Amino acid sequence: MKYLSLILLCLCLSSCSKWLTLTPDDEIVSDEYWTDREDVEMAVASAYRYMIETDVLQRMVYFGEMRSDNLQSSSPNGNERAVLDEGNILSDNSICNWRSFYKVINICNTVIENAPIAKKSDSNYYEAELQHHLGEAIFLRALCYFYLIRAYGDVPYVTKASASDATDYNHPASGQDSIMKVLIDDVILAKDYAIASYSDKALNCGRVTKNACRALLADLYLTAENYTACINECNEILSNYNTLPGSVQKEWMLLPRKSFFSSVFYSGNSDESIFEFNLNSDNSANCSVFTQLYGNATSNPHLKPTTNVITIFDDADARGMQYINNTNSRVFKYVGQIAPIAETKADIASSTYTYRATNSASNWIIYRLADVYLMKAEALAVSGTKAEDFDEVVRLCNMTYIRSHPEGVDSLSHAQYTDNATAEQLVMLERRREFAFEGKRWFDLLRKVHRNGGPTDDVISDLVNNKYNGTMPDGISSKLTSMGYWYWPIYIDEIKVNKQLHQNSYYAQQESSY
């Protein structure tokens, strides 16, 4: 009899969101569990399922967005207030807890170790299927580590499965640069193993494909400053649109201005999607994952747009009308259903913003077509050497800029962006407009800081002025001069149980003085 205390799942391949129902259990299955293909499929599904838990998804916002100049406090809880209103991140703040990411990593490690055992027991479990499952586990593990190294810098890098996900990993932290190199190699392998297409839109968006691997690789290369490799991965995606049976669309295309918001951020799994986590509305636990942060028609948000981010959209930009509720200056992306759209903001002054139902959960998008255009644009902007490179940067930025504007509105001017500095500035601004509130802005700033060799006065000044609007926490500018402050402290409970871990030097010094 199989040992079934891993996770019970209902798997239905016709809809990605339907196969993510589970009852969580803290134990990892014993060796006797791994007898056939279905056991592996269930374990892989559990990794996806834990990625959509509130603890993971909200930390994607905390790590990638909350400290940026896109968000300020509205009515945050105490932990958020310490970060937002005071700019004071301490190691006893539970937001710093990385345990939820390591839970997913441990499930992935378990799959990678044990799936080959299941294949030996199941003659109907084919090599291609095994590789597909391994590719999914490798990808999800790499994605978790990518978030961790961008959030914390150096972290424990663990590839051996634990007997229980409650077991404390007694490992020292590895350097983020060395982890990055391993992640790139892993995702190259995952790309080789991954399926090209499921011939089903929801599965193509919600499960790992070759294009999802290419997008993660492009992001890794961009962060590692390997710009040629980043551009190559983006080009591979653009050359490999997955045409579905019965579809007339044969290539990648951005959705029209009028249907973009509802298709991408309400319905989900759009024609622009490359990889997103399908939240299961049957699981009420995560239906409020974003309303807790961004609010809805009846609840106050913890986080709201900064005054500055509202101003980066011109009056004709649909993103300024739809990402933000213009009647109360709140985030509408991910919590909204129907957003008004018109030629200009003035035309929507008295319009109604309709929110999602309380039992409805939006998918969380990791990569979409706009990411490909703008990752390639950023790589070209900072590495380009000739006029044609900078023309291509503007053309790529115009893909999202023109889509967001009424027909006939002037595009971004090629004549204004003719060198690395102006081209990079353009891409950073267009990325900020396109991906506002999607958990990317802080990582964008972090890449720029690394490219500059550390926090420069102009980056610090812009961030502080954009975010705090003149009311700044004490010493925030001074804190931002230290590279260590751009990361999060390791949660104190992790250091207590893992004697090989040491607090990031910046926070160790700061907290020793309290």
Protein Blocks (a to p, Z undefined) as FASTA:
>chain_A
ZZfklbacdddfkbmklmmgccddfbdcdfklmmbfklmmmmmmmmmmmmmgmklmmmmm
mmmmmmmmkbccfbdcfklmmmmmnopacfklmklpmklmmmmmmmmmmmmmmmmmmmmm
mmklcfklmmmmmmmmmmmmmmmmmmmmmmnopacddfbdcfbfkbccddddddfklmmm
mmmmmmmmmmmmpcfbgoiaklmmmpccfklmmmmmmmmmmmnopaklmmmmmmmmmmmc
cddehiabfbdcdddfklmmmmmmmnopifkbfbdcdddfklmklmmmmmmmnopfkbcc
fbdcdfklmmmpcfklmklmmmpcfklopafehpambdcddfblklmmmmccddddfkbc
cdddfbdfklmmmmmmmmmmmmgcbfklmmmmmmmmmmmmmmmpcehiacddfklmcbfk
lmmmmmmmmmmmmmgonlpmmmmmmmmmmmnopacfklmmmmmmmmnnopacehklmmmm
pmklmpccddfklmmmmmkbccdfklmmmmmmZZ
